[in-house]
Amino acid sequence: MTDQAVDAGGTKVSKKGRRPAAGSAPTESQFLGRTRELKGLRVDIERTGLDTLAGRKAPRARVLLIAGKPGSGRTALAAELVRQVADSYPDGVLRARLTEPDGTPVPTERTARDLLGALELTAPAGADEDELSEALREALATRRMLLLLDDAADAEQVDALLPETPDCLVVAVSRGPLTGISDVRPCTLGGLDTKSALELLGRYAGSVRITVDPRAAEGLVEICAAQPAALVLAGAWLAHRPKSAVADLAKQLHTDGDDGPVLERVFRFAYTALSSTAARTLRLLSLAPAGLVDPHTASALAGCSVGAARTSLDDFARLGFLRPVESPLPQYEVPGCLLPLLRALTETDDRPAELQLARARMLERTVRLLVSCRAITETDSSPAREKLAGMPRTLRFPNPRAAADWLTIRQPALLAAARLAVADGELDTLARRLMAALVRAMVAHVGTQAAAADLYGIHRLVLDVAERRNLPRERAAALLNLADLDARTGRTTEALARYRAALDAGREANDPYATGRAMESVGGAHQELGDYDRAADWYGRALAQRLARDEREDAARLHGRIATAHTYAGRYGEALRNWRSAVTGYRRTGDVPGQARALSEMARVQEYAGRPEESLATCQEAVEWARRADDVRLQAALQLRLADTLDRLGDPAAARLHRGAAERMLGEEAPEDDSAREHDANACEIRSASTED
């Protein structure tokens, strides 16, 4: 059985993944209480639905709702239920958190895409919410799976992800009811039963302290309303102070009064016991993207060393303020129930300028780590080696594998950092550098094709910043990158509109690279749509610009693209004239492989035009240039074309000789280096006015 997950940052995690879904429950040995709730939920799974009672087959998956306030243990209960019934769903478990740590609902588009990724299904980059939701429903229609949708903000979020098959089960976690979804089976949580609450308290404070003063312990449980999150903070406070009695803590909490929610009161009491330095560091952790903190993030936010930050994070985890995340690298999570409390403290205890400085330090550290992450893949380059050597040791990766692992593990936080930086609006320069470095690192380690969906999202963020700051050069670059991804996924009409917008932005910025590429891409989109006249026209405009700038190699290539458009339109005379120009251009620039390929295409057009003798002569010339270029594959293809032409000219014996030569060439050719081919395709980048990486 597979067990796959998606967190609020949209990261899929398998059973062997880098980290569990945020808010994951304790293991079987750690889970406490909720016996009555678990029994009721399991009964609800088997209970007859309203559709069955009405004599209809259930059209959708059954939804079980676990409702409760943050800190009530609702996610832990959902995870325990999933663990107990998972064997009944042989196709596995999918997990997703539907709300960001700051309370922002996660877009359904992102959740659906990542659930598809967890199923190892590829969704087109840039697909909209409806398309992705439909693809997810189709994928689940033939599966028997269990979905755990944690921290749902509203019924619409859950409804968009519901499988349209009764063979699946959805366990949703929310603060309140999911009005609008039919036949939902709700389970509303209060506090733990007293026995379980005492046991949870004892796990942190020590069972002896509970045993020697059971009445005080029961009083403390009552003050904490038997809420798991409050009990964890109280127990951790006691564990940190072995000489304090349970009765002392209960008395102090009682003395503080009953103002405010119980979790807030217990948190405030535990927080005030911290030193001023520790309290400041804890407050600043609320700025961590996606609620995920590692020593580098904490170090940058607090302005301390990485070692000191690691020690502070371990202390906070022991005090119940953080949860360690299962990961090969040290990572921690700020519990969602505590984030609003920490953010409220930053508003009252920290000046806005200090918070902005902390964010800037965090983004700057992230950019430097991403630069190091990419540079380690370019160790054959002297500038890359120099760049690595000039970095502090704490920012360097020992090898490319370590850098790739870091990028995979931290990707949810990195993508969240980009979204938050753009939303902030005050750190756009750092946001632009962050996104440029993130794109380059992902392309270096993952590849353009594999990272297309994430790259699409990043380029949209770049476009947002460029439009907000009126940066036409970067707007053109973002539009070109988005249009390229649209074109690769078959959305040619959308790509054409973006290429035209990129052309306008390139002209506004007086950027010849952007305008030239945009005009050529507009021609390519028209060609893909079958409008060969417009395609040839736009290629001609791009050619005029290249010729004006004396860019001969690009001009030769564009002659070839014009010729291709004319060939598709059946205008073989125009096509041949442009192929001759392309051959001349490649000859003048000394591009022997380009000259051979242009002659090859010219021979093809001559054959289409019904001129086999000319095609034969041109093809023989192309073979000679391909031999000089040492292009075995092209030589073999040309030999096969020669064979076909000779067959049509009535010389089968010569045709057999050429076919035999082609077979020998292909048999002796070494396999093409796939990694090199992929590297050539990874040409996706963000062009920035900044000279820094």
TIROBA-910570 format. One line per 5 residues: number of its first residue (from 1); their letters; for each residue x, y, z of C-alpha. Coordinates in Angstrom, 1 decimal. Each point is the difference from the previous one (the first is absolute). Layout:
N
NUM> a> X,Y,Z; ...
//
This chain:
693
1> mtdqa> 0.0,0.0,0.0; 1.3,3.4,-0.9; -0.2,2.9,2.4; 0.3,3.4,-1.7; -0.4,3.5,1.2
6> vdagg> -0.1,3.7,-0.9; 0.6,2.8,2.4; -1.3,3.6,-0.1; 3.0,1.0,-2.1; -1.0,-2.6,-2.5
11> tkvsk> 2.7,-2.6,0.5; -0.8,-3.6,-0.7; 1.6,-2.4,2.4; -0.1,-3.8,-0.3; 0.5,-2.6,2.6
16> kgrrp> 3.7,0.3,-0.6; -0.2,3.8,-0.2; 2.1,2.6,1.5; -2.5,1.2,2.6; -3.6,-0.9,1.1
21> aagsa> -2.9,2.2,-0.7; -0.2,3.0,2.3; -2.0,-0.7,3.2; 0.4,-3.7,-0.3; -1.2,-2.0,3.0
26> ptesq> 2.0,-1.9,2.5; 0.8,-3.6,-0.7; -2.3,-2.8,1.4; 2.0,-0.2,3.2; -0.3,3.8,0.5
31> flgrt> -3.6,0.5,-0.8; -2.2,0.4,3.1; -3.7,-0.1,0.7; -2.9,0.8,-2.4; -1.2,-3.6,0.2
36> relkg> -3.7,1.1,-0.2; 0.7,2.3,-3.0; 2.0,-2.6,-1.8; -2.7,-2.6,0.5; -2.7,2.4,-1.2
41> lrvdi> 2.0,1.0,-3.1; 0.6,-3.7,-1.0; -3.7,-0.7,0.4; -0.8,3.0,-2.2; 2.2,-1.5,-2.8
46> ertgl> -2.2,-3.1,-0.1; -3.3,1.8,0.6; -2.6,0.1,-2.8; 0.1,3.3,-1.9; -3.0,2.1,-0.9
51> dtlag> 0.3,-1.0,-3.7; -0.1,-3.7,0.9; -3.1,0.5,2.1; -1.6,1.8,-2.9; 0.8,-3.0,-2.3
56> rkapr> 2.7,1.9,-1.9; 3.7,-0.9,-0.4; 2.2,2.5,1.9; 1.6,2.2,-2.7; 2.9,1.3,2.0
61> arvll> 2.4,-1.0,2.8; -1.3,0.1,3.6; 1.3,2.9,2.0; 0.8,-0.3,3.7; 0.5,3.4,1.7
66> iagkp> 2.2,0.5,3.1; -0.8,3.5,1.3; 1.8,1.8,2.8; 2.0,3.0,1.0; 3.7,0.1,-0.8
71> gsgrt> 1.9,-1.7,2.8; -2.8,-2.5,0.7; 1.8,-2.9,-1.6; -2.3,-0.2,-3.0; 2.9,-0.7,-2.5
76> alaae> 1.4,-2.7,2.3; -3.4,-1.7,0.3; -0.4,0.1,-3.8; 3.4,-1.5,-0.6; -0.7,-2.8,2.6
81> lvrqv> -3.3,-0.8,-1.7; 1.8,-0.1,-3.4; 2.6,-2.3,1.5; -2.6,-2.4,1.3; -2.1,-0.3,-3.2
86> adsyp> 2.7,0.4,-2.6; 0.2,-3.7,-0.7; -3.5,0.1,-1.4; 1.2,2.4,-2.7; 2.6,-2.0,-2.0
91> dgvlr> 0.8,2.8,-2.4; 1.5,2.1,2.9; -0.5,3.2,1.9; 0.3,3.6,-1.3; 0.4,2.9,2.4
96> arlte> -0.3,3.7,-0.5; -0.1,3.1,2.2; -2.5,2.5,-1.4; 1.0,3.1,2.0; 3.4,1.8,0.2
101> pdgtp> 1.5,0.5,3.4; -1.1,3.6,-0.1; -3.6,-1.0,-0.6; -0.1,0.6,-3.7; -1.9,-2.7,-1.9
106> vpter> 2.2,-2.0,-2.4; -1.2,0.4,-3.6; -1.8,-3.1,-1.2; 2.1,0.1,-3.1; 3.2,-0.5,2.0
111> tardl> -1.5,-2.7,2.2; -1.5,-2.0,-2.9; 3.3,0.3,-1.9; 2.0,-1.4,2.9; -2.4,-2.8,0.7
116> lgale> 0.3,-1.0,-3.7; 3.8,0.2,0.5; -0.3,-2.3,3.0; -1.8,-2.5,-2.3; 3.0,0.4,-2.4
121> ltapa> -2.2,1.6,-2.6; 1.2,3.1,-1.9; -2.3,2.9,-0.3; 0.7,2.7,-2.7; 1.8,3.1,1.3
126> gaded> -2.4,2.9,0.2; -3.2,-2.2,0.0; -2.9,1.7,1.8; -1.9,-1.1,3.1; -2.9,-1.7,-1.9
131> elsea> 2.3,-1.9,-2.3; 2.2,-1.3,2.9; -3.0,-0.9,2.2; -1.5,-1.9,-2.9; 3.3,-1.8,-0.6
136> lreal> 0.1,-0.9,3.7; -3.5,-1.4,0.0; 0.7,-2.1,-3.0; 3.2,-1.3,1.6; -1.9,-1.0,3.2
141> atrrm> -3.1,-1.5,-1.9; 1.7,-3.3,-0.4; 1.8,-0.1,3.3; -0.9,-0.9,3.6; 1.8,2.7,2.0
146> lllld> -0.3,1.9,3.2; 0.4,3.8,-0.1; 0.9,2.0,3.2; -0.7,3.7,-0.7; 1.3,1.9,3.0
151> daada> -0.9,3.5,1.2; -2.7,0.6,-2.6; -1.1,3.7,-0.1; -3.4,-0.6,-1.6; -2.2,-2.6,-1.7
156> eqvda> 1.0,1.2,-3.5; 3.6,-1.1,0.5; -1.1,-3.5,0.9; -2.7,-0.2,-2.6; 2.4,0.8,-2.8
161> llpet> 2.2,-3.0,1.0; -2.7,-2.6,0.7; 0.4,-3.3,-2.0; -3.1,-0.9,-1.9; 0.0,-3.6,1.2
166> pdclv> -1.3,-1.5,3.1; 3.0,-2.3,0.2; 2.1,2.9,1.4; -0.2,1.6,3.4; 0.7,3.6,0.9
171> vavsr> 0.9,1.0,3.6; -0.2,3.8,0.3; 1.3,2.1,2.9; -1.5,3.4,0.5; -0.7,2.6,2.7
176> gpltg> -3.8,-0.2,-0.7; -2.7,-1.6,-2.1; 0.4,-0.6,-3.7; -3.4,1.4,-1.1; -0.9,-0.9,-3.5
181> isdvr> 1.5,-3.5,-0.2; -2.7,-2.6,0.2; 0.0,-2.9,2.5; 3.0,1.2,2.0; 0.6,-2.0,3.2
186> pctlg> 1.3,2.6,2.6; 2.0,-0.7,3.1; 0.5,3.0,2.2; 2.9,0.0,2.4; 0.2,1.3,3.5
191> gldtk> 2.8,-0.8,2.5; 1.6,-3.4,0.7; -1.5,-2.2,2.7; 1.7,0.5,3.4; 2.0,-3.2,-0.1
196> salel> 1.5,0.7,-3.4; 0.6,3.6,0.9; 1.9,-1.0,3.1; 2.1,-2.5,-2.0; 0.8,2.6,-2.6
201> lgrya> 1.1,2.4,2.7; 2.1,-2.8,1.6; 1.8,-0.7,-3.2; 1.6,3.5,0.2; 0.1,0.8,3.7
206> gsvri> 0.7,-3.6,1.2; -2.4,-2.5,1.3; 1.3,0.2,3.6; -1.0,3.7,0.3; -3.5,-0.9,-1.1
211> tvdpr> -0.2,-3.0,2.4; 1.2,1.8,3.1; -2.6,2.8,-0.4; -2.9,-1.3,-2.1; -2.5,2.6,1.2
216> aaegl> 2.3,2.9,-1.1; 0.5,-1.8,-3.3; -3.7,-0.4,-0.5; -0.4,3.7,0.8; 2.7,0.9,-2.6
221> veica> -1.9,-2.1,-2.6; -3.2,1.8,0.9; 1.7,3.4,-0.4; 1.4,-1.1,-3.4; -3.5,-1.2,-0.9
226> aqpaa> 1.6,-3.3,-0.9; 1.2,1.6,-3.3; 3.1,-1.9,-1.3; 1.9,3.0,-1.2; -0.4,1.8,3.4
231> lvlag> 0.9,-3.2,1.9; 3.2,-0.4,-2.1; 1.1,3.6,0.8; -0.8,-0.5,3.7; 1.8,-3.4,0.1
236> awlah> 3.0,1.3,-1.8; 0.2,3.0,2.4; 0.0,-2.4,2.9; 2.6,-2.3,-1.6; 2.3,3.0,-0.4
241> rpksa> -0.4,0.8,3.7; 0.5,-3.3,1.9; -0.2,1.8,3.4; -3.5,1.5,-0.7; -3.0,-1.9,1.2
246> vadla> -3.1,-0.5,-2.1; -2.0,1.8,2.6; 2.2,3.1,-0.4; -0.7,0.1,-3.7; -3.7,-0.5,0.5
251> kqlht> -0.1,2.8,2.6; 1.9,2.4,-2.2; -2.3,-0.7,-3.0; -3.0,0.4,2.2; 1.3,3.3,1.4
256> dgddg> 0.5,1.4,-3.5; -3.8,-0.1,-0.4; -2.4,-1.4,-2.6; 0.4,2.7,-2.6; 0.3,-1.3,-3.6
261> pvler> 0.1,-3.5,-1.4; 1.8,-2.6,2.0; 2.7,-0.6,-2.5; 0.8,3.6,-0.2; 0.3,0.3,3.8
266> vfrfa> 2.3,-3.1,0.3; 2.1,1.2,-2.9; 0.3,3.5,1.5; 1.1,-1.5,3.3; 2.7,-2.2,-1.6
271> ytals> 1.1,2.8,-2.3; 0.6,2.4,2.9; 2.4,-2.5,1.5; 2.4,0.4,-2.9; 3.0,2.3,0.0
276> staar> -0.4,3.2,-2.1; 2.4,-1.4,-2.7; -1.8,-3.4,-0.2; -3.4,1.8,0.0; 1.1,2.2,-2.9
281> tlrll> 1.3,-3.0,-2.0; -3.2,-1.9,0.6; -2.2,2.9,-1.2; 2.1,0.4,-3.2; -0.6,-3.7,-0.8
286> slapa> -3.5,1.0,-0.9; 1.5,1.6,-3.2; 1.3,-3.3,-1.2; -1.6,-1.0,-3.4; -2.6,-2.8,0.3
291> glvdp> 0.7,-0.2,3.7; 3.1,-2.1,-0.8; 3.3,1.0,1.8; 3.5,-1.3,-0.4; 3.1,1.3,1.8
296> htasa> 0.9,2.3,-3.0; -3.4,1.6,0.0; 0.1,0.5,3.8; 3.5,1.3,-0.2; -0.9,2.6,-2.6
301> lagcs> -3.2,1.1,1.7; 1.7,0.4,3.5; 3.3,1.3,-1.3; 2.0,-2.7,1.8; 2.3,-2.8,-1.0
306> vgaar> -1.3,-3.2,-1.5; 1.2,-2.0,3.0; -1.7,2.3,2.5; -3.2,-0.2,-2.1; 0.1,-3.8,0.0
311> tsldd> 0.3,0.0,3.8; -2.9,2.4,0.3; -2.2,-2.1,-2.3; 0.7,-3.1,2.1; -0.9,1.9,3.2
316> farlg> -3.3,1.2,-1.5; -0.8,-3.5,-1.1; 0.5,-1.3,3.5; -2.2,2.8,1.3; -2.8,-0.9,-2.3
321> flrpv> 0.2,3.2,-2.2; 1.2,-2.0,-3.0; -0.4,-3.5,-1.4; 3.0,-1.8,-1.5; -0.7,-1.1,-3.6
326> esplp> 1.2,-3.4,-1.1; 2.7,0.9,-2.5; 3.6,-0.9,-0.9; 0.8,3.7,0.7; -1.0,1.8,3.3
331> qyevp> -3.4,1.5,-0.6; -2.7,1.2,2.4; -3.6,1.1,-0.4; -1.8,2.8,1.8; -3.3,-1.5,1.1
336> gcllp> -2.9,1.6,-1.8; -1.8,0.7,3.3; 2.9,2.1,1.3; 0.8,2.0,-3.2; -2.8,2.6,0.6
341> llral> 1.1,0.5,3.6; 3.6,0.5,-1.1; -1.0,2.4,-2.8; -2.1,2.0,2.5; 3.1,0.4,2.2
346> tetdd> 2.1,1.2,-2.9; -2.5,2.8,-0.6; 0.2,1.2,3.5; 3.7,-0.8,1.0; 1.9,0.6,-3.3
351> rpael> 0.3,3.1,-2.1; -1.1,-0.3,-3.6; 3.5,0.9,-1.2; 1.6,-2.8,2.1; -2.4,-2.5,-1.5
356> qlara> 0.7,1.2,-3.5; 3.8,-0.3,0.7; -0.5,-3.5,1.2; -1.9,-0.9,-3.1; 2.7,1.5,-2.1
361> rmler> 2.7,-1.9,1.8; -2.0,-3.2,-0.5; -0.5,0.6,-3.8; 3.7,1.0,-0.4; 1.1,-3.3,1.7
366> tvrll> -2.4,-2.0,-2.1; 1.4,1.6,-3.2; 3.6,-0.8,1.0; -0.9,-3.6,0.7; -1.7,-0.3,-3.4
371> vscra> 3.0,1.5,-1.7; 2.2,-2.6,1.8; -2.5,-2.7,-0.9; 0.4,0.7,-3.7; 3.7,0.8,0.1
376> itetd> 0.9,-3.5,1.3; -1.4,-1.4,-3.3; 2.5,2.1,-2.0; 3.3,-1.1,1.6; 1.7,-0.2,-3.4
381> sspar> -0.5,3.8,-0.3; 2.7,2.2,1.4; -2.4,2.9,0.9; -2.3,-2.6,1.8; 3.0,-1.4,2.0
386> eklag> 1.1,3.5,0.9; -3.6,0.9,1.1; -0.2,-3.1,2.2; 3.4,0.6,1.5; -1.0,3.5,1.0
391> mprtl> -3.1,-1.1,1.9; 0.0,-0.7,3.7; 0.4,-3.7,0.9; -3.6,-0.1,1.4; -1.4,1.0,-3.4
396> rfpnp> 1.9,-2.6,-2.0; -1.2,-3.5,-0.9; 2.4,-2.9,0.0; -1.1,-1.5,-3.3; -2.8,0.4,-2.6
401> raaad> -2.0,-2.8,1.6; -0.2,1.8,3.3; -1.1,3.2,-1.8; -2.7,-1.9,-1.9; -1.3,-1.5,3.3
406> wltir> -0.1,3.3,1.7; -1.9,1.5,-3.0; -2.5,-2.8,0.1; -0.5,0.1,3.8; -0.3,3.8,0.2
411> qpall> -2.0,0.5,-3.3; -3.3,0.6,1.8; 1.6,2.7,2.1; 1.8,1.5,-3.0; -3.1,0.3,-2.1
416> aaarl> -1.9,1.4,3.0; 2.8,2.5,0.5; -0.3,1.2,-3.6; -3.8,0.4,0.4; 0.3,1.9,3.3
421> avadg> 2.8,2.2,-1.3; -2.1,1.1,-3.0; -3.1,0.5,2.2; 2.0,2.1,2.4; 0.6,2.6,-2.7
426> eldtl> 2.8,1.8,1.9; 2.9,-2.3,-0.8; -0.5,-0.3,-3.8; 3.8,0.1,-0.8; 0.7,-2.9,2.3
431> arrlm> -3.1,-1.8,-1.3; 1.2,0.3,-3.5; 3.5,-1.3,0.9; -1.6,-2.9,2.0; -2.2,-1.0,-2.9
436> aalvr> 2.9,0.1,-2.5; 2.2,-2.1,2.2; -2.8,-2.4,0.7; -0.7,-0.5,-3.7; 3.6,-0.6,-0.8
441> amvah> 0.5,-2.5,2.9; -3.1,-2.0,-1.0; 1.0,-0.1,-3.6; 3.5,-1.1,1.0; -1.2,-2.8,2.3
446> vgtqa> -3.4,-1.0,-1.3; -0.2,1.1,-3.6; -2.4,2.3,-1.8; -2.5,-2.7,-0.9; -0.2,-1.6,3.4
451> aaadl> -0.3,3.4,1.8; -2.4,1.6,-2.6; -2.9,0.4,2.3; 2.0,1.7,2.7; 1.8,2.1,-2.5
456> ygihr> -3.3,1.2,-1.4; -1.0,1.2,3.4; 3.3,1.8,0.6; -0.2,1.7,-3.4; -3.5,1.2,0.8
461> lvldv> 1.4,1.5,3.3; 2.8,1.7,-2.1; -2.7,1.4,-2.2; -1.9,1.4,3.0; 3.1,1.8,1.2
466> aerrn> 0.9,1.3,-3.4; -3.4,1.4,-0.5; -0.2,1.5,3.5; 3.5,1.7,-0.4; -0.5,0.8,-3.7
471> lprer> 3.0,-2.0,-1.2; -0.6,-0.6,-3.7; 3.2,-2.0,-0.5; -0.9,-2.5,2.7; -3.6,0.0,-1.0
476> aaall> 1.1,-1.1,-3.5; 2.2,-2.8,1.4; -2.8,-1.3,2.2; -2.6,0.1,-2.8; 2.4,-1.8,-2.3
481> nladl> 0.7,-2.8,2.6; -3.7,-0.4,0.7; -0.9,-0.1,-3.7; 2.7,-2.6,-0.6; -1.5,-2.2,2.7
486> dartg> -3.5,0.6,-1.5; 1.2,-1.0,-3.4; 1.6,-3.2,1.3; -3.3,-1.1,1.6; -2.1,0.7,-3.1
491> rttea> -1.5,3.3,1.0; 1.1,1.7,-3.2; -2.6,2.7,0.0; 0.9,1.1,3.5; 3.6,-0.2,-0.9
496> laryr> -0.5,2.3,-3.0; -1.7,2.6,2.1; 2.9,0.0,2.5; 2.6,0.2,-2.8; -1.8,3.0,-1.4
501> aalda> 0.0,1.6,3.5; 3.7,-0.9,0.4; 0.7,1.8,-3.3; -1.7,3.2,1.2; 2.0,-0.2,3.3
506> grean> 3.2,-0.6,-1.9; -0.5,3.0,-2.2; -0.8,2.1,3.0; 3.2,-1.1,1.7; 1.9,0.4,-3.3
511> dpyat> 1.3,-3.6,0.5; 1.0,-1.4,-3.4; 0.4,-3.6,1.4; -3.6,0.0,1.4; -1.5,1.6,-3.1
516> grame> 1.9,-2.3,-2.4; -1.0,-3.2,1.9; -3.6,1.2,0.4; -0.4,0.6,-3.7; 1.5,-3.4,-0.8
521> svgga> -2.2,-1.6,2.6; -3.1,1.7,-1.4; 0.9,-1.5,-3.3; 0.4,-3.4,1.5; -3.4,0.2,1.7
526> hqelg> -1.7,1.0,-3.3; 1.7,-2.9,-1.6; -1.2,-2.4,2.7; -3.5,1.4,-0.6; 0.3,-0.7,-3.8
531> dydra> 0.1,3.7,-1.0; 3.1,-0.3,-2.2; -0.3,3.4,-1.6; 0.1,1.8,3.3; 2.8,-2.3,1.2
536> adwyg> 2.2,0.9,-3.0; -0.8,3.7,0.5; 1.0,-0.1,3.7; 3.2,-2.0,-0.8; 0.8,2.6,-2.6
541> ralaq> -0.4,2.8,2.6; 2.4,-1.8,2.3; 2.4,-0.6,-2.9; 0.1,3.7,-0.8; 1.0,0.8,3.5
546> rlard> 2.7,-2.6,0.0; 1.4,1.2,-3.3; 0.0,3.6,1.3; 2.0,-1.1,3.0; 2.3,-2.1,-2.1
551> ereda> -0.9,-3.1,1.9; 0.8,-2.5,-2.8; -0.5,-3.3,1.8; -3.5,1.0,1.1; -0.7,1.4,-3.4
556> arlhg> 0.9,-3.4,-1.6; -2.2,-1.8,2.4; -2.9,2.3,-0.7; 0.4,-0.5,-3.7; -0.6,-3.7,0.7
561> riata> -3.1,0.7,2.1; -1.4,2.2,-2.8; 0.7,-2.8,-2.5; -1.8,-2.5,2.3; -3.1,2.2,0.1
566> htyag> 0.0,0.3,-3.8; 0.4,-3.8,-0.3; -3.0,-0.6,2.2; -1.9,2.4,-2.2; 1.1,-1.8,-3.2
571> rygea> 2.0,3.0,-1.3; 3.1,-2.0,-0.9; 1.6,2.7,-2.0; 0.1,2.4,2.9; 1.1,-2.8,2.3
576> lrnwr> 3.0,-0.9,-2.3; 1.0,3.7,-0.2; 0.1,0.2,3.8; 1.8,-3.3,0.4; 2.7,1.2,-2.4
581> savtg> 0.3,3.2,2.1; 0.3,-2.2,3.1; 2.8,-2.1,-1.6; 1.8,3.2,-1.0; -0.3,1.4,3.5
586> yrrtg> 1.3,-3.2,1.7; 2.9,-0.1,-2.4; 1.0,3.6,0.8; -0.1,-0.7,3.7; 1.9,-3.2,-0.3
591> dvpgq> -2.8,-2.1,1.4; 0.6,-3.3,-1.8; -2.7,-2.1,1.8; -2.5,2.8,-0.7; 0.9,0.1,-3.6
596> arals> -0.4,-3.8,-0.3; -3.5,0.2,1.6; -1.1,2.9,-2.2; 1.1,-1.9,-3.1; -1.9,-3.1,1.3
601> emarv> -3.2,2.0,0.4; 0.6,1.6,-3.4; 0.2,-3.4,-1.6; -3.3,-1.0,1.8; -1.8,3.0,-1.5
606> qeyag> 1.4,-0.7,-3.5; -1.4,-3.5,0.3; -3.4,1.4,1.1; 0.2,2.3,-3.1; 0.4,-3.0,-2.3
611> rpees> 3.7,0.6,-0.9; 1.6,-3.3,1.1; 3.3,0.5,-2.0; 0.6,3.4,1.7; -0.9,-1.6,3.3
616> latcq> 2.5,-2.8,-0.6; 2.8,2.4,-0.7; -0.8,2.2,3.0; -0.3,-3.0,2.2; 3.4,-1.3,-1.1
621> eavew> 1.5,3.4,0.8; -1.7,0.0,3.4; 1.5,-3.5,0.7; 3.5,1.4,-0.6; -0.5,3.0,2.3
626> arrad> -1.5,-2.3,2.7; 3.1,-2.2,-0.3; 2.2,3.1,0.5; -2.2,0.9,3.0; 0.4,-3.5,1.4
631> dvrlq> -3.8,-0.2,0.5; -0.6,-3.8,-0.3; -3.8,0.2,0.6; -0.4,2.6,-2.7; 2.2,-2.0,-2.4
636> aalql> -2.2,-3.0,0.6; -3.2,1.9,-0.5; 1.3,1.4,-3.3; 1.1,-3.4,-1.2; -3.6,-1.2,0.5
641> rladt> -1.3,3.0,-1.8; 2.4,-0.7,-2.9; -1.3,-3.6,0.0; -3.6,1.1,-0.3; 0.9,2.5,-2.8
646> ldrlg> 1.9,-2.7,-1.9; -2.9,-2.4,0.3; -2.2,2.7,-1.6; 2.6,0.5,-2.7; 0.0,-3.8,-0.8
651> dpaaa> 3.4,-1.0,1.5; -0.9,-2.5,2.8; 3.5,-1.5,0.1; 1.6,3.4,1.0; -2.9,0.6,2.4
656> rlhrg> 0.8,-3.3,1.8; 3.6,1.1,0.3; -0.9,3.3,1.7; -2.5,-1.7,2.3; 2.7,-2.5,1.1
661> aaerm> 2.4,2.9,0.6; -2.6,1.7,2.2; -0.6,-3.1,2.0; 3.7,-0.4,0.6; 0.3,3.6,1.2
666> lgeea> -2.9,-0.3,2.4; 1.3,-3.3,1.3; 3.5,1.4,0.7; -1.3,3.3,1.5; 0.5,0.4,3.8
671> pedds> -3.2,0.7,2.0; -0.7,3.7,0.3; 0.6,1.5,3.4; -3.5,0.6,1.4; 1.3,2.2,2.7
676> arehd> 1.7,2.3,-2.5; -3.2,0.1,-2.0; -2.0,1.0,3.1; 2.6,2.6,0.9; -0.4,1.6,-3.4
681> anace> -3.8,0.2,0.5; 0.4,1.7,3.4; 0.1,3.5,-1.4; -2.6,1.5,2.3; 1.3,3.0,2.0
686> irsas> -1.1,3.3,1.4; 1.9,3.0,-1.4; 0.4,2.6,2.6; 1.5,3.5,0.0; 2.0,-1.1,3.1
691> ted> 3.5,-1.3,-0.8; 0.0,-2.2,3.1; -1.0,-3.6,-0.2
//
